[in-house]
Amino acid sequence: LLKRCYQCRSRSELGSCKDPFLFNATQSENERGVSAVPCASGWCGKVIEGMGSFREDDYDMATQRMCVQRGPSDSEDRCAYTVYNYKKVYMCFCQGDLCNAANRLNASHRWPGGDEG
């Protein structure tokens, strides 16, 4: 059974992709711009891009959720600063059905905009 990932993109306060992400698989079907897509790699991602402090009121901030072609080389869920599409971003990887809905990754990692685990 293929795992699924949420796919969407929001900028600042616009759109439904930002945190807190309030949808489950059924609700996302009815939300414009948000979908649950099959993911052959099984790895989902969440990217937060924007200059500044990644605060919720940062108008340049954008949130994107997607299926990624492959996860980290050690196959561990994680969040880290990296370069994506030629921009410095904060990116999280997770394995699991629709795992990129979460504000947090697990007890030892923190999703940006989420609560400590």
PyMOL commands that place a pseudoatom at each C-alpha (Angstrom):
pseudoatom trace, name=CA, resn=LEU, resi=1, chain=A, elem=C, hetatm=0, pos=[0.000, 0.000, 0.000]
pseudoatom trace, name=CA, resn=LEU, resi=2, chain=A, elem=C, hetatm=0, pos=[1.452, 3.345, -1.065]
pseudoatom trace, name=CA, resn=LYS, resi=3, chain=A, elem=C, hetatm=0, pos=[1.887, 5.927, 1.634]
pseudoatom trace, name=CA, resn=ARG, resi=4, chain=A, elem=C, hetatm=0, pos=[0.423, 9.368, 0.994]
pseudoatom trace, name=CA, resn=CYS, resi=5, chain=A, elem=C, hetatm=0, pos=[1.676, 12.876, 1.655]
pseudoatom trace, name=CA, resn=TYR, resi=6, chain=A, elem=C, hetatm=0, pos=[-0.137, 16.165, 1.859]
pseudoatom trace, name=CA, resn=GLN, resi=7, chain=A, elem=C, hetatm=0, pos=[0.627, 18.462, -1.044]
pseudoatom trace, name=CA, resn=CYS, resi=8, chain=A, elem=C, hetatm=0, pos=[-0.006, 22.201, -0.755]
pseudoatom trace, name=CA, resn=ARG, resi=9, chain=A, elem=C, hetatm=0, pos=[1.668, 25.614, -0.572]
pseudoatom trace, name=CA, resn=SER, resi=10, chain=A, elem=C, hetatm=0, pos=[0.747, 28.779, 1.318]
pseudoatom trace, name=CA, resn=ARG, resi=11, chain=A, elem=C, hetatm=0, pos=[2.372, 32.178, 1.688]
pseudoatom trace, name=CA, resn=SER, resi=12, chain=A, elem=C, hetatm=0, pos=[2.015, 34.222, 4.897]
pseudoatom trace, name=CA, resn=GLU, resi=13, chain=A, elem=C, hetatm=0, pos=[-1.580, 34.157, 6.128]
pseudoatom trace, name=CA, resn=LEU, resi=14, chain=A, elem=C, hetatm=0, pos=[-3.000, 33.095, 2.750]
pseudoatom trace, name=CA, resn=GLY, resi=15, chain=A, elem=C, hetatm=0, pos=[-4.019, 29.531, 2.029]
pseudoatom trace, name=CA, resn=SER, resi=16, chain=A, elem=C, hetatm=0, pos=[-4.541, 26.431, 4.113]
pseudoatom trace, name=CA, resn=CYS, resi=17, chain=A, elem=C, hetatm=0, pos=[-1.061, 24.869, 4.078]
pseudoatom trace, name=CA, resn=LYS, resi=18, chain=A, elem=C, hetatm=0, pos=[0.420, 26.788, 6.994]
pseudoatom trace, name=CA, resn=ASP, resi=19, chain=A, elem=C, hetatm=0, pos=[0.513, 25.691, 10.632]
pseudoatom trace, name=CA, resn=PRO, resi=20, chain=A, elem=C, hetatm=0, pos=[-1.584, 24.866, 12.388]
pseudoatom trace, name=CA, resn=PHE, resi=21, chain=A, elem=C, hetatm=0, pos=[-2.605, 22.403, 9.654]
pseudoatom trace, name=CA, resn=LEU, resi=22, chain=A, elem=C, hetatm=0, pos=[-6.221, 21.601, 10.438]
pseudoatom trace, name=CA, resn=PHE, resi=23, chain=A, elem=C, hetatm=0, pos=[-7.143, 18.893, 7.951]
pseudoatom trace, name=CA, resn=ASN, resi=24, chain=A, elem=C, hetatm=0, pos=[-7.383, 15.135, 7.895]
pseudoatom trace, name=CA, resn=ALA, resi=25, chain=A, elem=C, hetatm=0, pos=[-7.436, 13.074, 4.680]
pseudoatom trace, name=CA, resn=THR, resi=26, chain=A, elem=C, hetatm=0, pos=[-11.211, 13.386, 4.247]
pseudoatom trace, name=CA, resn=GLN, resi=27, chain=A, elem=C, hetatm=0, pos=[-11.321, 17.125, 4.924]
pseudoatom trace, name=CA, resn=SER, resi=28, chain=A, elem=C, hetatm=0, pos=[-8.411, 17.835, 2.584]
pseudoatom trace, name=CA, resn=GLU, resi=29, chain=A, elem=C, hetatm=0, pos=[-10.434, 16.503, -0.370]
pseudoatom trace, name=CA, resn=ASN, resi=30, chain=A, elem=C, hetatm=0, pos=[-12.798, 19.459, 0.035]
pseudoatom trace, name=CA, resn=GLU, resi=31, chain=A, elem=C, hetatm=0, pos=[-10.129, 22.107, 0.631]
pseudoatom trace, name=CA, resn=ARG, resi=32, chain=A, elem=C, hetatm=0, pos=[-8.956, 24.012, -2.438]
pseudoatom trace, name=CA, resn=GLY, resi=33, chain=A, elem=C, hetatm=0, pos=[-5.190, 23.734, -2.915]
pseudoatom trace, name=CA, resn=VAL, resi=34, chain=A, elem=C, hetatm=0, pos=[-4.711, 20.882, -0.423]
pseudoatom trace, name=CA, resn=SER, resi=35, chain=A, elem=C, hetatm=0, pos=[-4.512, 17.257, -1.554]
pseudoatom trace, name=CA, resn=ALA, resi=36, chain=A, elem=C, hetatm=0, pos=[-3.352, 13.887, -0.260]
pseudoatom trace, name=CA, resn=VAL, resi=37, chain=A, elem=C, hetatm=0, pos=[-1.155, 12.364, -2.989]
pseudoatom trace, name=CA, resn=PRO, resi=38, chain=A, elem=C, hetatm=0, pos=[0.365, 8.856, -3.316]
pseudoatom trace, name=CA, resn=CYS, resi=39, chain=A, elem=C, hetatm=0, pos=[4.104, 8.894, -2.587]
pseudoatom trace, name=CA, resn=ALA, resi=40, chain=A, elem=C, hetatm=0, pos=[6.259, 6.109, -4.057]
pseudoatom trace, name=CA, resn=SER, resi=41, chain=A, elem=C, hetatm=0, pos=[9.271, 6.880, -1.834]
pseudoatom trace, name=CA, resn=GLY, resi=42, chain=A, elem=C, hetatm=0, pos=[7.178, 6.893, 1.343]
pseudoatom trace, name=CA, resn=TRP, resi=43, chain=A, elem=C, hetatm=0, pos=[8.945, 10.116, 2.430]
pseudoatom trace, name=CA, resn=CYS, resi=44, chain=A, elem=C, hetatm=0, pos=[6.953, 13.280, 3.025]
pseudoatom trace, name=CA, resn=GLY, resi=45, chain=A, elem=C, hetatm=0, pos=[8.392, 16.740, 3.437]
pseudoatom trace, name=CA, resn=LYS, resi=46, chain=A, elem=C, hetatm=0, pos=[7.487, 20.077, 4.883]
pseudoatom trace, name=CA, resn=VAL, resi=47, chain=A, elem=C, hetatm=0, pos=[9.415, 23.181, 3.849]
pseudoatom trace, name=CA, resn=ILE, resi=48, chain=A, elem=C, hetatm=0, pos=[9.287, 26.575, 5.493]
pseudoatom trace, name=CA, resn=GLU, resi=49, chain=A, elem=C, hetatm=0, pos=[10.951, 29.296, 3.485]
pseudoatom trace, name=CA, resn=GLY, resi=50, chain=A, elem=C, hetatm=0, pos=[11.267, 32.956, 4.284]
pseudoatom trace, name=CA, resn=MET, resi=51, chain=A, elem=C, hetatm=0, pos=[13.856, 35.421, 5.362]
pseudoatom trace, name=CA, resn=GLY, resi=52, chain=A, elem=C, hetatm=0, pos=[13.854, 36.320, 9.008]
pseudoatom trace, name=CA, resn=SER, resi=53, chain=A, elem=C, hetatm=0, pos=[12.910, 34.515, 12.147]
pseudoatom trace, name=CA, resn=PHE, resi=54, chain=A, elem=C, hetatm=0, pos=[10.252, 32.063, 10.880]
pseudoatom trace, name=CA, resn=ARG, resi=55, chain=A, elem=C, hetatm=0, pos=[7.721, 33.682, 13.190]
pseudoatom trace, name=CA, resn=GLU, resi=56, chain=A, elem=C, hetatm=0, pos=[4.038, 33.223, 12.438]
pseudoatom trace, name=CA, resn=ASP, resi=57, chain=A, elem=C, hetatm=0, pos=[3.645, 36.922, 11.585]
pseudoatom trace, name=CA, resn=ASP, resi=58, chain=A, elem=C, hetatm=0, pos=[6.459, 36.827, 9.006]
pseudoatom trace, name=CA, resn=TYR, resi=59, chain=A, elem=C, hetatm=0, pos=[4.777, 37.942, 5.777]
pseudoatom trace, name=CA, resn=ASP, resi=60, chain=A, elem=C, hetatm=0, pos=[7.574, 36.540, 3.612]
pseudoatom trace, name=CA, resn=MET, resi=61, chain=A, elem=C, hetatm=0, pos=[7.144, 33.064, 5.067]
pseudoatom trace, name=CA, resn=ALA, resi=62, chain=A, elem=C, hetatm=0, pos=[5.852, 30.247, 2.872]
pseudoatom trace, name=CA, resn=THR, resi=63, chain=A, elem=C, hetatm=0, pos=[4.909, 26.705, 3.866]
pseudoatom trace, name=CA, resn=GLN, resi=64, chain=A, elem=C, hetatm=0, pos=[4.964, 23.800, 1.441]
pseudoatom trace, name=CA, resn=ARG, resi=65, chain=A, elem=C, hetatm=0, pos=[4.076, 20.146, 2.039]
pseudoatom trace, name=CA, resn=MET, resi=66, chain=A, elem=C, hetatm=0, pos=[4.969, 17.466, -0.506]
pseudoatom trace, name=CA, resn=CYS, resi=67, chain=A, elem=C, hetatm=0, pos=[6.192, 13.975, -1.365]
pseudoatom trace, name=CA, resn=VAL, resi=68, chain=A, elem=C, hetatm=0, pos=[9.980, 13.917, -1.677]
pseudoatom trace, name=CA, resn=GLN, resi=69, chain=A, elem=C, hetatm=0, pos=[11.868, 11.554, -3.998]
pseudoatom trace, name=CA, resn=ARG, resi=70, chain=A, elem=C, hetatm=0, pos=[14.088, 10.260, -1.210]
pseudoatom trace, name=CA, resn=GLY, resi=71, chain=A, elem=C, hetatm=0, pos=[14.645, 10.881, 2.458]
pseudoatom trace, name=CA, resn=PRO, resi=72, chain=A, elem=C, hetatm=0, pos=[17.866, 11.460, 4.401]
pseudoatom trace, name=CA, resn=SER, resi=73, chain=A, elem=C, hetatm=0, pos=[20.692, 8.995, 3.713]
pseudoatom trace, name=CA, resn=ASP, resi=74, chain=A, elem=C, hetatm=0, pos=[20.387, 7.488, 7.207]
pseudoatom trace, name=CA, resn=SER, resi=75, chain=A, elem=C, hetatm=0, pos=[16.595, 7.036, 6.817]
pseudoatom trace, name=CA, resn=GLU, resi=76, chain=A, elem=C, hetatm=0, pos=[15.910, 8.994, 10.018]
pseudoatom trace, name=CA, resn=ASP, resi=77, chain=A, elem=C, hetatm=0, pos=[13.072, 11.515, 10.340]
pseudoatom trace, name=CA, resn=ARG, resi=78, chain=A, elem=C, hetatm=0, pos=[14.568, 14.961, 10.853]
pseudoatom trace, name=CA, resn=CYS, resi=79, chain=A, elem=C, hetatm=0, pos=[14.343, 18.720, 10.405]
pseudoatom trace, name=CA, resn=ALA, resi=80, chain=A, elem=C, hetatm=0, pos=[17.263, 20.878, 9.295]
pseudoatom trace, name=CA, resn=TYR, resi=81, chain=A, elem=C, hetatm=0, pos=[18.201, 24.050, 7.485]
pseudoatom trace, name=CA, resn=THR, resi=82, chain=A, elem=C, hetatm=0, pos=[19.121, 23.286, 3.885]
pseudoatom trace, name=CA, resn=VAL, resi=83, chain=A, elem=C, hetatm=0, pos=[19.084, 24.751, 0.374]
pseudoatom trace, name=CA, resn=TYR, resi=84, chain=A, elem=C, hetatm=0, pos=[15.987, 23.871, -1.656]
pseudoatom trace, name=CA, resn=ASN, resi=85, chain=A, elem=C, hetatm=0, pos=[15.259, 25.389, -5.074]
pseudoatom trace, name=CA, resn=TYR, resi=86, chain=A, elem=C, hetatm=0, pos=[18.237, 27.727, -4.564]
pseudoatom trace, name=CA, resn=LYS, resi=87, chain=A, elem=C, hetatm=0, pos=[16.828, 29.147, -1.305]
pseudoatom trace, name=CA, resn=LYS, resi=88, chain=A, elem=C, hetatm=0, pos=[17.782, 28.567, 2.317]
pseudoatom trace, name=CA, resn=VAL, resi=89, chain=A, elem=C, hetatm=0, pos=[14.828, 26.830, 3.955]
pseudoatom trace, name=CA, resn=TYR, resi=90, chain=A, elem=C, hetatm=0, pos=[13.917, 24.820, 7.026]
pseudoatom trace, name=CA, resn=MET, resi=91, chain=A, elem=C, hetatm=0, pos=[12.940, 21.345, 5.817]
pseudoatom trace, name=CA, resn=CYS, resi=92, chain=A, elem=C, hetatm=0, pos=[11.494, 18.366, 7.648]
pseudoatom trace, name=CA, resn=PHE, resi=93, chain=A, elem=C, hetatm=0, pos=[11.384, 14.779, 6.389]
pseudoatom trace, name=CA, resn=CYS, resi=94, chain=A, elem=C, hetatm=0, pos=[9.142, 12.054, 7.759]
pseudoatom trace, name=CA, resn=GLN, resi=95, chain=A, elem=C, hetatm=0, pos=[8.084, 8.544, 6.800]
pseudoatom trace, name=CA, resn=GLY, resi=96, chain=A, elem=C, hetatm=0, pos=[4.479, 7.519, 7.278]
pseudoatom trace, name=CA, resn=ASP, resi=97, chain=A, elem=C, hetatm=0, pos=[1.050, 7.995, 5.796]
pseudoatom trace, name=CA, resn=LEU, resi=98, chain=A, elem=C, hetatm=0, pos=[0.211, 11.718, 5.749]
pseudoatom trace, name=CA, resn=CYS, resi=99, chain=A, elem=C, hetatm=0, pos=[2.928, 12.371, 8.355]
pseudoatom trace, name=CA, resn=ASN, resi=100, chain=A, elem=C, hetatm=0, pos=[3.634, 15.872, 7.026]
pseudoatom trace, name=CA, resn=ALA, resi=101, chain=A, elem=C, hetatm=0, pos=[0.393, 17.172, 8.502]
pseudoatom trace, name=CA, resn=ALA, resi=102, chain=A, elem=C, hetatm=0, pos=[1.982, 17.338, 11.932]
pseudoatom trace, name=CA, resn=ASN, resi=103, chain=A, elem=C, hetatm=0, pos=[3.216, 20.511, 13.544]
pseudoatom trace, name=CA, resn=ARG, resi=104, chain=A, elem=C, hetatm=0, pos=[5.867, 18.382, 15.215]
pseudoatom trace, name=CA, resn=LEU, resi=105, chain=A, elem=C, hetatm=0, pos=[7.896, 15.451, 13.957]
pseudoatom trace, name=CA, resn=ASN, resi=106, chain=A, elem=C, hetatm=0, pos=[8.358, 13.440, 17.150]
pseudoatom trace, name=CA, resn=ALA, resi=107, chain=A, elem=C, hetatm=0, pos=[9.528, 13.892, 20.720]
pseudoatom trace, name=CA, resn=SER, resi=108, chain=A, elem=C, hetatm=0, pos=[13.117, 14.719, 19.781]
pseudoatom trace, name=CA, resn=HIS, resi=109, chain=A, elem=C, hetatm=0, pos=[12.481, 17.026, 16.812]
pseudoatom trace, name=CA, resn=ARG, resi=110, chain=A, elem=C, hetatm=0, pos=[10.362, 20.100, 16.439]
pseudoatom trace, name=CA, resn=TRP, resi=111, chain=A, elem=C, hetatm=0, pos=[8.343, 21.150, 13.405]
pseudoatom trace, name=CA, resn=PRO, resi=112, chain=A, elem=C, hetatm=0, pos=[8.634, 24.896, 12.858]
pseudoatom trace, name=CA, resn=GLY, resi=113, chain=A, elem=C, hetatm=0, pos=[5.513, 26.597, 14.135]
pseudoatom trace, name=CA, resn=GLY, resi=114, chain=A, elem=C, hetatm=0, pos=[4.622, 23.623, 16.301]
pseudoatom trace, name=CA, resn=ASP, resi=115, chain=A, elem=C, hetatm=0, pos=[4.795, 22.660, 19.917]
pseudoatom trace, name=CA, resn=GLU, resi=116, chain=A, elem=C, hetatm=0, pos=[7.638, 20.780, 21.545]
pseudoatom trace, name=CA, resn=GLY, resi=117, chain=A, elem=C, hetatm=0, pos=[6.976, 17.034, 21.563]
for i in range(1, 117): cmd.bond("trace and resi %d" % i, "trace and resi %d" % (i + 1))
show_as sticks, trace
zoom trace
